Amino acid sequence: MIKILSASDVAHRLGLSARGVTKLCRSGFITSQRIGKRQWAILESDLAGFVPPTRGRIPKARQVVARPPRHDPMGVK
């Protein structure tokens, strides 16, 4: 049976804050699915091999920035 947990449920299990779990979800350290604006759905099976960071800050979310193609009207590189 598949069990779906919220960020606060995961925080209680791991001993972290709900905000810290949200940061881990955004950064991709915890596999999760976003539901709505502020809710996260996390499968219990995805937490089996997860080890929370022991010291330091939780990293910020990784953002992929797409660079626009470079157009040179003169054809000069």
Secondary structure, 3 states (H helix, E strand, C coil): CCCEECHHHHHHHHCCCHHHHHHHHHHCCCCCEEECCCEEEEEHHHHCCCCCCCCCCCCCCCCCCCCCCCCCCCCCC
